[in-house]
Amino acid sequence: MIFDKENVLALCNKWCKNTLMETLEIEYIDAEEGMLKAKMPVNSRVHQPMGLLHGGAMVALAESVGSAASLMFINTEKQEVRGIEISANHLKSKREGTVFGTAKIIHQGASIHLWEIRITDEENRLISLCKLTNMVLPRKK
């Protein structure tokens, strides 16, 4: 199968309609085999009470990009993906601008995918480092 970056991005962005990803304004912006990148604006919609980017919003970005990335490795007509574990280490705070979530495959098994997701800012400074485990399941009819 030939990797089609434009098709992957179009499909990921289409799947965001009427979801949390749309609410958080997550947009998929880059892809290659074993990597998917998305961006999310940092504004009051994703702030915690102190005016900083909420850790939960970063985890939502990480799980969104990591789960979507697993779709590149499965037959979406016969299989589906479920996130089963996520961890995050928040290293820096951010008040405004944009953050980018880049998922890179660590392990691609038949039923388990392990992803490292780096949340960075516009200057490529590491804001959060996340790890996501996805399970590949047969699609229910």
C-alpha positions as CSV (number, residue, x, y, z in Angstrom):
1,M,0.0,0.0,0.0
2,I,1.3,3.4,-1.0
3,F,1.2,6.1,1.7
4,D,-0.9,9.1,0.7
5,K,-0.2,12.1,3.0
6,E,-3.0,14.3,1.6
7,N,-5.6,11.5,1.9
8,V,-4.5,10.7,5.5
9,L,-4.8,14.4,6.5
10,A,-8.1,14.9,4.8
11,L,-9.6,11.8,6.4
12,C,-8.3,12.7,9.9
13,N,-9.7,16.3,9.6
14,K,-13.0,15.0,8.3
15,W,-13.4,12.6,11.3
16,C,-13.0,15.7,13.7
17,K,-16.5,17.0,12.7
18,N,-18.8,17.2,15.7
19,T,-16.2,15.8,18.1
20,L,-14.0,17.0,21.0
21,M,-11.3,17.6,18.4
22,E,-13.5,20.1,16.6
23,T,-14.4,21.8,20.0
24,L,-10.7,22.1,20.8
25,E,-9.9,23.2,17.2
26,I,-7.4,20.4,16.6
27,E,-6.3,20.3,13.0
28,Y,-4.1,17.6,11.5
29,I,-1.3,19.3,9.5
30,D,1.4,16.7,8.6
31,A,1.8,13.0,8.1
32,E,4.3,10.4,7.0
33,E,4.6,6.7,7.5
34,G,4.7,6.2,11.3
35,M,4.1,9.9,12.2
36,L,1.1,12.2,12.4
37,K,1.1,15.9,13.5
38,A,-1.7,18.1,14.7
39,K,-2.0,21.6,16.1
40,M,-4.2,23.2,18.7
41,P,-4.7,26.9,19.5
42,V,-4.0,27.9,23.1
43,N,-6.7,30.3,24.3
44,S,-9.3,30.6,27.0
45,R,-11.1,27.6,25.6
46,V,-8.3,25.3,26.8
47,H,-7.1,27.3,29.9
48,Q,-7.3,26.1,33.4
49,P,-8.4,28.8,36.1
50,M,-4.9,30.3,36.3
51,G,-4.9,31.2,32.6
52,L,-2.5,28.4,31.6
53,L,-3.0,25.6,29.1
54,H,-4.9,22.8,30.9
55,G,-3.1,19.5,31.2
56,G,-6.2,17.7,30.2
57,A,-6.4,19.6,26.9
58,M,-2.8,18.5,26.2
59,V,-3.7,14.9,26.9
60,A,-6.8,15.3,24.7
61,L,-4.5,16.5,21.9
62,A,-2.0,13.6,22.5
63,E,-4.7,10.9,22.5
64,S,-6.4,12.4,19.5
65,V,-3.3,12.5,17.4
66,G,-2.0,9.1,18.6
67,S,-5.3,7.4,18.1
68,A,-5.7,8.9,14.6
69,A,-2.2,7.8,13.8
70,S,-3.0,4.2,14.5
71,L,-5.7,4.4,11.8
72,M,-2.9,4.6,9.2
73,F,-1.9,0.9,10.1
74,I,-5.3,-0.8,10.1
75,N,-8.1,-1.6,7.7
76,T,-10.8,0.8,8.9
77,E,-13.5,-1.2,7.3
78,K,-12.6,-4.3,9.4
79,Q,-10.8,-2.9,12.4
80,E,-11.1,0.0,14.9
81,V,-8.7,1.5,17.5
82,R,-9.2,2.1,21.2
83,G,-6.8,4.0,23.5
84,I,-6.2,1.8,26.5
85,E,-3.5,3.8,28.4
86,I,-2.1,7.3,28.3
87,S,0.5,9.0,30.4
88,A,1.8,12.6,30.3
89,N,4.6,14.5,31.8
90,H,3.8,18.3,31.6
91,L,7.2,20.1,31.5
92,K,6.3,23.7,30.6
93,S,3.3,26.0,30.8
94,K,1.8,28.0,28.0
95,R,-0.7,30.9,28.0
96,E,-1.3,31.6,24.3
97,G,-0.3,30.7,20.8
98,T,-0.3,27.2,19.4
99,V,0.8,23.8,20.5
100,F,1.7,20.9,18.2
101,G,1.2,17.2,18.9
102,T,3.5,14.9,17.0
103,A,2.9,11.1,17.3
104,K,5.6,8.7,16.4
105,I,5.2,5.0,16.4
106,I,7.3,3.1,19.0
107,H,5.8,-0.4,18.5
108,Q,3.4,-1.6,15.8
109,G,2.0,-5.0,16.7
110,A,-1.0,-6.7,15.3
111,S,-3.2,-5.8,18.2
112,I,-1.2,-3.2,20.2
113,H,0.3,0.1,19.0
114,L,2.6,2.2,21.3
115,W,3.1,5.9,20.4
116,E,5.2,8.7,21.8
117,I,3.5,12.1,21.4
118,R,5.6,15.2,21.9
119,I,3.6,18.4,22.6
120,T,5.7,21.4,21.5
121,D,5.3,25.1,21.0
122,E,6.0,27.3,18.0
123,E,9.7,27.4,18.9
124,N,9.7,23.5,19.1
125,R,10.2,23.7,22.9
126,L,8.9,20.5,24.6
127,I,5.7,21.3,26.6
128,S,4.5,17.8,27.4
129,L,5.8,14.3,26.7
130,C,3.1,11.6,26.4
131,K,2.9,7.9,25.8
132,L,-0.3,6.3,24.4
133,T,-1.1,2.6,24.0
134,N,-3.8,1.7,21.5
135,M,-5.6,-1.7,21.1
136,V,-6.7,-2.8,17.6
137,L,-10.0,-4.5,17.7
138,P,-12.3,-6.1,15.0
139,R,-15.0,-3.6,13.9
140,K,-18.4,-4.6,15.2
141,K,-21.1,-4.7,12.5
